[in-house]
């Protein structure tokens, strides 16, 4: 469901432009997937946050790999929470990811 965004990001090399494309793709899906709008918005926000942090800034391979793993884990939480029809699982995943994104990047 959401893992296609991570796969595409990985295939595009995890660059700033790839995260920008991921953010735009997630936002575009909101219209056609209103039942997933909150999750897609959080994914878009997370990808855009990467763009804002690293656009026109140096990015080491180590930092890029760490950021990618954090992004993959975040999307994985949403994927798992939305895998079933359980509303509590979806809300729990949304809240966990929103809380994680609420912590300022250091």
N, CA and C atoms as a LAMMPS dump frame, in Angstrom:
ITEM: TIMESTEP
0
ITEM: NUMBER OF ATOMS
318
ITEM: BOX BOUNDS ff ff ff
-5.0000000000000000e+02 5.0000000000000000e+02
-5.0000000000000000e+02 5.0000000000000000e+02
-5.0000000000000000e+02 5.0000000000000000e+02
ITEM: ATOMS id mol type element x y z
1 1 1 N 0.831 -1.185 0
2 1 2 C 0 0 0
3 1 3 C 0.879 1.253 0
4 2 1 N 1.654 1.463 1.061
5 2 2 C 2.539 2.633 1.145
6 2 3 C 3.982 2.274 0.797
7 3 1 N 4.28 0.973 0.84
8 3 2 C 5.655 0.539 0.599
9 3 3 C 6.13 0.832 -0.821
10 4 1 N 5.215 1.05 -1.742
11 4 2 C 5.617 1.41 -3.107
12 4 3 C 6.346 2.747 -3.124
13 5 1 N 5.982 3.633 -2.211
14 5 2 C 6.666 4.923 -2.124
15 5 3 C 8.112 4.731 -1.669
16 6 1 N 8.327 3.839 -0.726
17 6 2 C 9.684 3.552 -0.237
18 6 3 C 10.491 2.862 -1.331
19 7 1 N 9.873 1.921 -2.028
20 7 2 C 10.567 1.201 -3.093
21 7 3 C 11.015 2.171 -4.184
22 8 1 N 10.131 3.062 -4.587
23 8 2 C 10.479 4.045 -5.614
24 8 3 C 11.598 4.96 -5.131
25 9 1 N 11.517 5.383 -3.892
26 9 2 C 12.553 6.234 -3.306
27 9 3 C 13.903 5.522 -3.327
28 10 1 N 13.91 4.265 -2.957
29 10 2 C 15.139 3.479 -2.952
30 10 3 C 15.681 3.31 -4.375
31 11 1 N 14.799 3.022 -5.319
32 11 2 C 15.218 2.844 -6.714
33 11 3 C 15.808 4.129 -7.299
34 12 1 N 15.353 5.274 -6.798
35 12 2 C 15.849 6.556 -7.28
36 12 3 C 17.082 7.026 -6.506
37 13 1 N 17.597 6.18 -5.644
38 13 2 C 18.855 6.452 -4.965
39 13 3 C 18.763 7.255 -3.682
40 14 1 N 17.568 7.552 -3.221
41 14 2 C 17.428 8.26 -1.942
42 14 3 C 17.975 9.673 -1.958
43 15 1 N 18.022 10.291 -3.109
44 15 2 C 18.526 11.663 -3.209
45 15 3 C 17.472 12.662 -2.749
46 16 1 N 17.881 13.897 -2.603
47 16 2 C 16.938 14.951 -2.224
48 16 3 C 15.818 15.024 -3.252
49 17 1 N 16.144 14.941 -4.522
50 17 2 C 15.116 14.99 -5.575
51 17 3 C 14.185 13.783 -5.484
52 18 1 N 14.713 12.635 -5.092
53 18 2 C 13.875 11.45 -4.942
54 18 3 C 12.886 11.625 -3.786
55 19 1 N 13.343 12.226 -2.689
56 19 2 C 12.426 12.498 -1.569
57 19 3 C 11.376 13.525 -1.982
58 20 1 N 11.779 14.51 -2.785
59 20 2 C 10.829 15.496 -3.27
60 20 3 C 9.759 14.821 -4.135
61 21 1 N 10.176 13.929 -5.011
62 21 2 C 9.229 13.191 -5.844
63 21 3 C 8.32 12.307 -4.992
64 22 1 N 8.864 11.719 -3.944
65 22 2 C 8.077 10.889 -3.029
66 22 3 C 7.009 11.722 -2.332
67 23 1 N 7.396 12.908 -1.861
68 23 2 C 6.44 13.799 -1.191
69 23 3 C 5.314 14.171 -2.146
70 24 1 N 5.667 14.5 -3.383
71 24 2 C 4.654 14.878 -4.367
72 24 3 C 3.75 13.697 -4.714
73 25 1 N 4.333 12.501 -4.839
74 25 2 C 3.543 11.307 -5.151
75 25 3 C 2.562 10.985 -4.022
76 26 1 N 3.01 11.11 -2.787
77 26 2 C 2.124 10.85 -1.644
78 26 3 C 0.972 11.858 -1.625
79 27 1 N 1.293 13.125 -1.85
80 27 2 C 0.233 14.149 -1.884
81 27 3 C -0.754 13.882 -3.011
82 28 1 N -0.26 13.46 -4.158
83 28 2 C -1.134 13.185 -5.298
84 28 3 C -2.088 12.032 -5.012
85 29 1 N -1.649 11.068 -4.254
86 29 2 C -2.497 9.911 -3.938
87 29 3 C -3.614 10.255 -2.959
88 30 1 N -3.485 11.332 -2.222
89 30 2 C -4.507 11.696 -1.234
90 30 3 C -5.871 11.839 -1.896
91 31 1 N -5.923 12.427 -3.066
92 31 2 C -7.187 12.654 -3.762
93 31 3 C -7.859 11.336 -4.14
94 32 1 N -7.08 10.392 -4.631
95 32 2 C -7.661 9.128 -5.071
96 32 3 C -7.804 8.094 -3.95
97 33 1 N -7.178 8.353 -2.806
98 33 2 C -7.247 7.429 -1.673
99 33 3 C -7.636 8.177 -0.396
100 34 1 N -8.818 8.751 -0.353
101 34 2 C -9.189 9.536 0.834
102 34 3 C -9.184 8.724 2.132
103 35 1 N -9.374 7.418 2.029
104 35 2 C -9.344 6.574 3.228
105 35 3 C -7.93 6.461 3.806
106 36 1 N -6.933 6.823 3.014
107 36 2 C -5.537 6.79 3.453
108 36 3 C -4.927 8.183 3.544
109 37 1 N -5.768 9.199 3.489
110 37 2 C -5.282 10.581 3.397
111 37 3 C -4.352 10.962 4.539
112 38 1 N -4.696 10.62 5.759
113 38 2 C -3.862 11.016 6.904
114 38 3 C -2.483 10.352 6.826
115 39 1 N -2.448 9.081 6.488
116 39 2 C -1.16 8.373 6.375
117 39 3 C -0.333 8.948 5.236
118 40 1 N -0.956 9.195 4.105
119 40 2 C -0.234 9.763 2.967
120 40 3 C 0.271 11.168 3.272
121 41 1 N -0.517 11.921 4.018
122 41 2 C -0.072 13.263 4.415
123 41 3 C 1.172 13.168 5.302
124 42 1 N 1.184 12.244 6.248
125 42 2 C 2.352 12.074 7.123
126 42 3 C 3.575 11.616 6.334
127 43 1 N 3.38 10.738 5.372
128 43 2 C 4.499 10.304 4.529
129 43 3 C 5.027 11.481 3.727
130 44 1 N 4.126 12.247 3.169
131 44 2 C 4.524 13.432 2.406
132 44 3 C 5.286 14.409 3.292
133 45 1 N 4.798 14.603 4.49
134 45 2 C 5.454 15.512 5.434
135 45 3 C 6.868 15.025 5.766
136 46 1 N 6.993 13.736 6.015
137 46 2 C 8.302 13.175 6.361
138 46 3 C 9.288 13.322 5.199
139 47 1 N 8.827 13.059 3.985
140 47 2 C 9.701 13.195 2.817
141 47 3 C 10.078 14.664 2.602
142 48 1 N 9.116 15.551 2.743
143 48 2 C 9.397 16.971 2.553
144 48 3 C 10.339 17.496 3.632
145 49 1 N 10.233 16.947 4.808
146 49 2 C 11.13 17.325 5.9
147 49 3 C 12.582 17.008 5.541
148 50 1 N 12.792 15.867 4.878
149 50 2 C 14.125 15.509 4.41
150 50 3 C 14.607 16.531 3.377
151 51 1 N 13.734 16.873 2.44
152 51 2 C 14.079 17.857 1.41
153 51 3 C 14.462 19.182 2.053
154 52 1 N 13.665 19.634 2.991
155 52 2 C 13.936 20.911 3.654
156 52 3 C 15.257 20.892 4.422
157 53 1 N 15.592 19.743 4.987
158 53 2 C 16.82 19.633 5.779
159 53 3 C 18.072 19.552 4.912
160 54 1 N 17.978 18.92 3.744
161 54 2 C 19.183 18.623 2.978
162 54 3 C 19.275 19.299 1.607
163 55 1 N 18.261 20.015 1.19
164 55 2 C 18.344 20.696 -0.093
165 55 3 C 19.462 21.728 -0.041
166 56 1 N 20.368 21.654 -0.98
167 56 2 C 21.533 22.554 -1.053
168 56 3 C 22.467 22.42 0.147
169 57 1 N 22.434 21.28 0.81
170 57 2 C 23.321 21.008 1.941
171 57 3 C 24.093 19.722 1.652
172 58 1 N 25.281 19.611 2.2
173 58 2 C 26.023 18.353 2.011
174 58 3 C 25.326 17.208 2.747
175 59 1 N 25.357 16.044 2.129
176 59 2 C 24.723 14.872 2.711
177 59 3 C 25.681 13.7 2.542
178 60 1 N 26.169 13.188 3.658
179 60 2 C 27.082 12.047 3.595
180 60 3 C 26.297 10.773 3.286
181 61 1 N 26.993 9.783 2.791
182 61 2 C 26.357 8.496 2.499
183 61 3 C 25.804 7.869 3.773
184 62 1 N 26.529 8.041 4.877
185 62 2 C 26.074 7.486 6.157
186 62 3 C 24.771 8.16 6.598
187 63 1 N 24.72 9.472 6.518
188 63 2 C 23.51 10.207 6.907
189 63 3 C 22.344 9.836 5.998
190 64 1 N 22.602 9.711 4.706
191 64 2 C 21.551 9.345 3.758
192 64 3 C 20.989 7.964 4.091
193 65 1 N 21.866 7.029 4.412
194 65 2 C 21.426 5.674 4.759
195 65 3 C 20.611 5.672 6.046
196 66 1 N 21.059 6.431 7.045
197 66 2 C 20.317 6.519 8.307
198 66 3 C 18.944 7.149 8.094
199 67 1 N 18.896 8.208 7.319
200 67 2 C 17.616 8.874 7.033
201 67 3 C 16.672 7.937 6.289
202 68 1 N 17.219 7.192 5.333
203 68 2 C 16.389 6.26 4.574
204 68 3 C 15.814 5.182 5.483
205 69 1 N 16.623 4.65 6.372
206 69 2 C 16.13 3.615 7.292
207 69 3 C 15.051 4.162 8.213
208 70 1 N 15.219 5.396 8.685
209 70 2 C 14.194 6.017 9.528
210 70 3 C 12.894 6.202 8.738
211 71 1 N 13.025 6.639 7.491
212 71 2 C 11.847 6.827 6.646
213 71 3 C 11.167 5.484 6.377
214 72 1 N 11.966 4.469 6.071
215 72 2 C 11.413 3.128 5.82
216 72 3 C 10.669 2.614 7.059
217 73 1 N 11.238 2.824 8.236
218 73 2 C 10.588 2.375 9.476
219 73 3 C 9.28 3.124 9.712
220 74 1 N 9.29 4.406 9.448
221 74 2 C 8.087 5.222 9.615
222 74 3 C 6.972 4.721 8.695
223 75 1 N 7.301 4.507 7.437
224 75 2 C 6.307 4.006 6.484
225 75 3 C 5.881 2.591 6.866
226 76 1 N 6.804 1.807 7.39
227 76 2 C 6.469 0.459 7.845
228 76 3 C 5.448 0.462 8.967
229 77 1 N 5.573 1.406 9.889
230 77 2 C 4.578 1.523 10.97
231 77 3 C 3.194 1.781 10.393
232 78 1 N 3.133 2.667 9.418
233 78 2 C 1.844 2.968 8.789
234 78 3 C 1.336 1.767 8
235 79 1 N 2.221 1.123 7.277
236 79 2 C 1.844 -0.064 6.491
237 79 3 C 1.246 -1.133 7.404
238 80 1 N 1.914 -1.402 8.517
239 80 2 C 1.417 -2.407 9.458
240 80 3 C 0.101 -1.995 10.09
241 81 1 N -0.007 -0.73 10.471
242 81 2 C -1.234 -0.255 11.096
243 81 3 C -2.433 -0.272 10.167
244 82 1 N -2.183 -0.076 8.881
245 82 2 C -3.266 -0.03 7.904
246 82 3 C -3.506 -1.381 7.236
247 83 1 N -2.733 -2.393 7.587
248 83 2 C -2.85 -3.703 6.946
249 83 3 C -4.192 -4.363 7.228
250 84 1 N -4.741 -4.14 8.409
251 84 2 C -6.029 -4.732 8.748
252 84 3 C -7.135 -3.693 8.708
253 85 1 N -8.334 -4.132 8.913
254 85 2 C -9.479 -3.225 8.905
255 85 3 C -9.718 -2.615 10.285
256 86 1 N -8.836 -2.887 11.221
257 86 2 C -8.978 -2.44 12.594
258 86 3 C -8.718 -0.93 12.702
259 87 1 N -9.738 -0.186 13.065
260 87 2 C -9.625 1.271 13.169
261 87 3 C -8.62 1.662 14.25
262 88 1 N -8.622 0.929 15.351
263 88 2 C -7.688 1.234 16.432
264 88 3 C -6.238 1.1 15.976
265 89 1 N -5.966 0.097 15.163
266 89 2 C -4.62 -0.102 14.64
267 89 3 C -4.19 1.046 13.739
268 90 1 N -5.122 1.526 12.929
269 90 2 C -4.825 2.655 12.035
270 90 3 C -4.553 3.921 12.842
271 91 1 N -5.428 4.19 13.787
272 91 2 C -5.259 5.401 14.603
273 91 3 C -3.981 5.318 15.422
274 92 1 N -3.693 4.153 15.956
275 92 2 C -2.464 3.981 16.716
276 92 3 C -1.227 4.234 15.864
277 93 1 N -1.226 3.725 14.639
278 93 2 C -0.092 3.938 13.73
279 93 3 C 0.034 5.41 13.377
280 94 1 N -1.09 6.047 13.083
281 94 2 C -1.063 7.48 12.756
282 94 3 C -0.514 8.293 13.915
283 95 1 N -0.975 8.002 15.121
284 95 2 C -0.499 8.739 16.293
285 95 3 C 0.986 8.492 16.562
286 96 1 N 1.422 7.251 16.418
287 96 2 C 2.841 6.936 16.648
288 96 3 C 3.734 7.683 15.665
289 97 1 N 3.353 7.699 14.398
290 97 2 C 4.155 8.382 13.381
291 97 3 C 4.105 9.889 13.583
292 98 1 N 2.918 10.429 13.881
293 98 2 C 2.811 11.872 14.115
294 98 3 C 3.661 12.289 15.311
295 99 1 N 3.667 11.483 16.36
296 99 2 C 4.49 11.795 17.532
297 99 3 C 5.968 11.75 17.181
298 100 1 N 6.362 10.786 16.356
299 100 2 C 7.755 10.684 15.937
300 100 3 C 8.15 11.906 15.097
301 101 1 N 7.275 12.327 14.214
302 101 2 C 7.569 13.495 13.378
303 101 3 C 7.508 14.795 14.16
304 102 1 N 6.858 14.781 15.301
305 102 2 C 6.765 15.971 16.132
306 102 3 C 8.056 16.321 16.857
307 103 1 N 8.966 15.36 16.921
308 103 2 C 10.263 15.601 17.563
309 103 3 C 11.162 16.341 16.579
310 104 1 N 11.672 17.498 16.979
311 104 2 C 12.533 18.262 16.053
312 104 3 C 13.759 17.47 15.636
313 105 1 N 14.146 17.643 14.38
314 105 2 C 15.364 17.003 13.899
315 105 3 C 16.561 17.681 14.543
316 106 1 N 17.476 16.853 15.013
317 106 2 C 18.632 17.392 15.702
318 106 3 C 19.779 17.465 14.836
